[in-house]
Amino acid sequence: MVLLVSSDSTITLVEEALSQIRRVLDQPFGTGNQIRIMPNAPAGAGCTIGTTLH
């Protein structure tokens, strides 16, 4: 489990969810984007459920 602290709250992630987020951000479409995830960020089929890129 990994804890990420933001200005709003503490986010608790399991390793698989963190791995999925890293894989998305490593893709060409993820370059330079901000990522927003739900506080509990459950792992999904290829990306965490509720993730958005902006």
C-alpha positions in Angstrom: 0.0 0.0 0.0 1.2 3.5 -0.8 0.2 6.8 0.7 0.1 9.9 -1.4 -0.5 13.2 0.3 -2.2 16.0 -1.5 -3.2 19.4 -0.3 -6.8 18.2 0.1 -6.4 14.8 1.8 -4.4 11.6 2.1 -5.0 9.0 -0.6 -4.4 5.3 0.1 -3.6 3.2 -3.0 -2.8 -0.5 -3.4 0.2 -1.4 -5.4 -1.8 -2.6 -8.5 -3.6 0.8 -8.6 -0.4 2.7 -8.4 1.1 0.5 -11.1 -1.9 1.2 -13.4 -1.6 4.9 -12.9 2.1 4.9 -13.7 1.4 2.8 -16.9 -1.2 5.3 -18.1 1.1 8.3 -17.5 3.9 6.5 -19.4 1.8 6.4 -22.5 2.2 9.1 -25.2 -1.3 10.5 -24.4 -0.4 10.8 -20.7 2.6 13.1 -21.2 2.1 16.5 -19.7 -1.3 15.7 -18.4 -2.6 16.0 -14.8 -4.2 12.9 -13.4 -7.1 12.9 -11.0 -8.0 9.8 -9.1 -10.6 8.8 -6.5 -9.4 8.7 -2.9 -9.7 4.9 -2.8 -8.7 4.4 -6.5 -9.6 0.8 -7.0 -7.7 -1.0 -9.7 -9.6 -1.6 -12.9 -9.2 -3.7 -16.1 -6.5 -1.4 -17.4 -6.7 1.8 -15.4 -7.9 2.7 -12.0 -11.7 3.2 -11.8 -12.7 6.9 -11.8 -9.4 8.2 -13.2 -9.5 11.2 -15.4 -6.7 13.0 -17.4 -6.8 16.7 -18.0 
